Amino acid sequence: QVQLVESGGGLVQPGGSMRLSCAASRSIVSLNPMGWYRQAPGKQRELVATITSGGSTNYADSVKGRFTISRDNAKNTVWLQMNSLEPGDTAVYYCNARWVLAGTYYWGQGTQVTVSS
């Protein structure tokens, strides 16, 4: 089993920045890939960004150049740095990870990000 706990959400003004954290209950060396997804009210959950154990990253077109995903294996943590936030970024953000050993995927409980003036 893998537990993922997100933190760092809240309210931010348009143009502002925010950093989300995802702490895993086991070594993230065994989690590949890890990623962030988001779900806005009335919409389907969508990919935001992923990162492999080797550090390769992938971003949704809507966040390229504004968001950065990173991981620290020693801290068992993945971050999502979000800059130049827009109202359209408002959503619940979820951390996701694939446990390589079992081939299973896990989700965190989600953290709300609201971009509003």
N, C-alpha and C positions, 0 to 999 in steps of 0.2 A: 504494500500500500504506500501511497505517496500523498501527503498533505501539502497543499499550497496555500499560503496566506498572503493576500495582497494588502497593501497599505499605501497611503499617500494621496488618496483622492480628496475631493472637496470642491469648493467654489473658487473660481478664478475669473478675472476679467478678460475679455477678448484681447489678444496680443500678449497675454501673460504666459508664464511657464509653470510646469508642475512635473514632479518626478514620482513615478509609481514604483513600488518595490514588490517583489514576489519572493517570499522565503519558503524554501522547500524543506521537508522533514527528513530528507535523505540527501546524500551527496548528489549534486547536480551533474557530476561526471557521468552518472548513470541515466541522466535524462537528456534525451536527444530526439527531436529538437525541443526547445522551449519557446513559448511565444505569448503574445498578447492579442486578445480579441476584444471586441466591444459590441454592445447591443444597445441601440437607441430605442426609445418607446415606439412601438408599432413596427419595428424593423427587425430583420433577421440578424443574428449574430454574424459579425464579419471579422476577417483577419485584419490585424493592424500591423504586426511585425513578428518575425520569427528569428531565432538564432540557433545555430547548430553547436555541437560540442567543440567543433573546430573554429568557431567564431564567424562562420558565414551568416550573413543577414539577408532578410527579405522584407520588403515593405509594401504596404498597399500604396497605390499611386496617390491617394488622397493625403497621405502623411509624409511622403518622400520629401526630404530636405527640411522637415520640421521636427520629426520624431527620431530618436535614436535608441535602439535596444542594445543592452550590454549585459554581460554576465560575469560573476566572480565565483569561480569554483571553490575557492577557499572559504567563502562566506555562504555558499549554497544559495545565492541570491541572483535574481535577474531584475534589471531595472528598465524602465521605459521613461526616457527623458522627453518631455513634450514641450516644444517651444512654439511661439506664434500661434497660440491656441485660438480656435474659432468656435463660434456657437455650434457649428455643425459637428464639433468633436464631443459634444455633450452625449454621454452614454455611461452605461455600467461597463467597466473594463475588467476583463477576466484573464487570469494567468492560466496557461495550459502547458502541459508537459507530457511527453511520451516516455514511459519507463522502458528502456531498451530491453531489459532482461525478460519482462513479461509481455512486451508488445502492447501494453495498455496505455490509455490516455487518461489524464486526470485534469480536473478543473479546480480553481480556487472559488471562493464564495462571491467574488466580485467586489469592486469598489467604485462608488459613484464619482464621476467627474462632471461638473457642471460649469460651462463657460457662459457667463452672462454679466452684463453690466448692471 
